[in-house]
């Protein structure tokens, strides 16, 4: 029964996050907020809502391992699985934007800061505040600089706006996110006890995979529409949000304990994936070779995770 609850609650979490993103975009369009501002905030924050809800709920319940491993697993899956599939399936991916020159620092700084603050095995509330401020800085950067990267849903622009419908869906979205996150964490903990594995494994592998699905869907749709900039930018933005907003927000809820020695390999794989993303953007390896390299790292990640069972 725990498995059914886990899958159902994870689905509700993702559906609720989608409601929130779409209705927030609809309301922003109603108030004629510039499209690039909408895109900046939604790309940076929207697809990371499931991770944020799951990790903050885990932190509230004093389950630091679930909160942190969800972040690390999501970052690893986003880069290796999502981009790996995109580069293999995409016939021609030629982003117009110089992603390395404009976005590499934002992709790297949160990783380095995480390594520094997590070295002592604790991410406290002050360090969580630093992460959140870094996220605000990233959003401001996107608003200022990334107009060509960011787009809004054309179908939403055409729809007639209705406050009653929009607020009802927004309320439903928040309800689903909160409820979905709560039951996801509870059922994941029960599954961990049943399997005899750590909560770290559940967060690193199961929850992070499920919460990475929105990034996969958004990125595939973007590539199909010929918007490679948005697809890759979505992954960069999501990873920045994971290392700043999600991790920082969770630390603000409750200080996070990290056994860096025990989980050093998982941490290093997330760092390796981030460095590979920088290498790919620097050399513009948006092709099958880049995809295969990322999927090899994914295979290493999966093998190591499963070997702990």
C-alpha positions, 0 to 999 in steps of 0.5 A, spaced: 500 500 500 505 504 501 508 504 494 501 506 491 501 512 496 508 514 494 506 513 486 499 517 487 502 522 492 508 524 487 503 524 481 499 529 485 505 533 487 507 534 480 500 536 478 499 541 483 506 544 481 503 544 474 497 548 476 501 553 480 505 554 474 500 555 469 495 559 473 501 564 476 503 565 468 495 566 467 495 571 472 501 575 470 499 575 463 492 578 465 496 584 469 500 585 462 507 583 466 512 582 460 513 575 458 520 575 459 519 576 466 514 571 467 519 566 463 524 568 468 521 566 474 517 560 472 523 557 468 527 558 475 522 556 480 516 553 477 519 546 475 523 546 481 516 546 486 516 539 487 523 538 489 522 544 494 515 541 497 518 535 498 525 537 501 521 542 505 516 537 508 522 532 509 526 538 513 520 540 517 519 533 519 527 533 521 528 528 515 535 531 513 537 525 509 531 526 505 531 533 504 538 533 501 539 527 497 532 529 493 536 535 491 543 532 489 539 526 486 534 531 482 541 535 480 544 529 477 537 526 474 536 533 471 543 533 467 544 526 466 537 523 464 534 529 461 539 532 457 542 526 456 536 524 452 535 530 449 542 530 446 540 523 443 533 524 441 534 532 438 536 532 431 539 539 431 540 543 437 544 549 436 542 554 442 543 561 440 544 564 447 552 563 449 550 559 455 557 558 458 559 565 457 552 567 461 550 562 465 556 558 467 557 562 473 550 561 476 551 553 475 557 553 478 557 557 484 551 554 488 555 547 487 561 550 490 558 554 496 554 547 497 561 544 498 563 549 502 558 550 507 556 542 507 563 540 509 562 541 516 556 536 516 551 542 517 547 547 513 544 552 518 539 557 517 544 563 516 547 558 510 540 557 508 539 565 507 545 565 503 542 560 498 536 564 498 539 570 496 543 567 491 536 565 488 534 572 488 540 574 485 539 569 479 532 571 478 534 578 477 539 576 472 534 572 468 530 578 468 535 583 466 539 579 461 535 573 458 530 576 454 531 571 448 531 565 453 524 566 456 518 565 453 511 564 455 505 559 453 502 562 447 495 558 448 495 561 455 495 568 452 489 567 447 485 564 453 480 568 456 481 570 463 477 568 469 479 570 476 474 565 479 477 559 475 484 561 476 484 562 483 480 556 484 485 552 480 491 556 484 488 553 491 487 546 488 494 546 486 497 549 493 493 543 496 495 538 492 502 540 493 502 540 500 498 534 501 502 530 495 509 532 499 506 530 506 504 523 503 510 522 499 515 523 505 511 519 509 510 513 504 517 514 502 519 513 509 515 507 510 518 504 504 525 505 506 523 501 513 520 496 508 526 495 504 531 496 510 535 502 506 536 509 508 532 515 507 538 517 503 537 512 498 529 514 497 530 521 496 536 520 492 533 515 487 526 515 488 523 522 490 528 525 485 527 521 479 519 523 480 520 530 481 525 531 475 519 528 471 517 536 470 524 538 467 524 532 462 517 534 459 518 541 459 525 540 456 522 535 450 517 540 449 521 545 448 526 542 443 520 539 439 518 546 438 525 548 436 527 552 442 533 549 445 535 555 449 529 554 453 530 546 454 537 547 456 536 554 460 530 550 464 535 545 466 540 550 468 535 554 472 532 548 475 539 546 478 540 553 480 534 553 484 535 546 487 542 548 490 539 555 492 531 555 493 530 548 495 536 547 499 536 554 502 529 553 504 529 547 507 535 549 511 531 555 513 525 550 515 530 546 520 538 546 519 540 540 515 545 535 517 549 531 512 554 525 513 559 528 507 563 522 509 558 516 508 555 520 502 561 523 499 560 519 492 553 521 491 555 528 492 561 528 488 557 525 482 552 531 483 558 535 482 561 531 476 554 532 473 555 539 474 562 540 471 560 536 465 554 541 464 559 546 464 564 543 459 558 541 454 556 548 454 563 551 453 564 546 447 557 546 445 557 539 445 549 539 444 550 532 440 549 524 441 556 524 444 555 529 449 548 525 450 552 518 451 557 521 456 551 524 460 548 517 460 554 513 462 554 518 468 547 516 469 549 509 469 554 510 474 549 513 479 544 508 478 549 502 479 551 506 485 544 507 488 542 500 487 548 497 490 546 500 497 540 496 497 
